[in-house]
Amino acid sequence: MAACVEDGVFVPEEKRSKYNNDTYLRILSIENDVARQLLEIEYLPPVHLVYNPLEYAAEPHKNFVEKYGNSRKPVLLLGMNPGPFGMAQNGVPFGDPSYVRGWLGITGDVTKPISEHPKRPILGLHCQRKEVSGSRFWGLWEEICVSPEVFFKNCYVHNYCPLCFMAASGKNITPPMLKVTCRRELERVCDSALKEMIELLCPKTIVCIGKYSEERALKVIKGADTSSVEATVYLPHPSPLNVKVANNWNSTAVSILKETKLWDILRNNSST
């Protein structure tokens, strides 16, 4: 039986009280706590700099969470971590600037990280560089759902890790690329935070964007005493570096979604 947490206690779905209005505040609290813990880790080379967009892009990030993370959701879409031209710029997962400003309607001032790489300047919502992964990601949901209101009625988007890592050259370093000791510490913190997010949002389905996200989600679900999650769905990562789907990510994702009940949920024909 699906169950969720209220005031730290698991309760059956049919006995849940009406959800209060502080969901987005609890999301922000979980995210900022995990970021604080992650920043205490001593990252080894090749990591040279760490960006925390929850801090310098706090305004647009809060705008996104408050606008779209205001209730429990039957579907949680799980990404990996911020890309240098997406969430690292504006605090929004898969944050292609044009989609963040346009389709999502996100606003807010962005400052600068404590240390900024000259090849990776933070320009916030004024960044003109396209973030391909984000453009493909949000473009798919725009095509299927038309409006963000339809998409977010049943879905929420969250990154497993909120930090962006880069090498001295400015190259993006993803969590799987970290030294083993650092990666294990990161995963300990982020797994715990993901468990909290699942308990808070009570998703029945987690859509894992990429293999790493799928690996972490499955581990967290398996290790939980109980969970609302009934299924996971894997979608290939929309990165142009993912050569297997580089030219047909959209059609691949649509085919996968149509094989599940997510297609009707996304088109707002169902909420279960």
Salt bridges, closest charged atoms under 4 A:
GLU6 OE2 - ARG72 NH2 3.61
GLU13 OE2 - LYS204 NZ 3.52
ASP22 OD1 - ARG26 NH1 3.97
GLU31 OE1 - HIS61 NE2 2.52
GLU31 OE2 - HIS158 ND1 3.49
ASP33 OD1 - ARG36 NH2 2.60
GLU40 OE2 - ARG36 NH1 3.38
GLU66 OE1 - LYS62 NZ 3.12
GLU116 OE2 - LYS112 NZ 3.00
GLU185 OE1 - ARG188 NH2 3.13
GLU187 OE2 - ARG183 NE 3.74
GLU187 OE1 - ARG216 NH1 3.52
ASP191 OD2 - ARG216 NH2 2.57
ASP191 OD2 - LYS219 NZ 3.99
GLU199 OE2 - LYS195 NZ 2.53
GLU214 OE1 - LYS211 NZ 3.42
GLU215 OE2 - ARG216 NH1 3.09
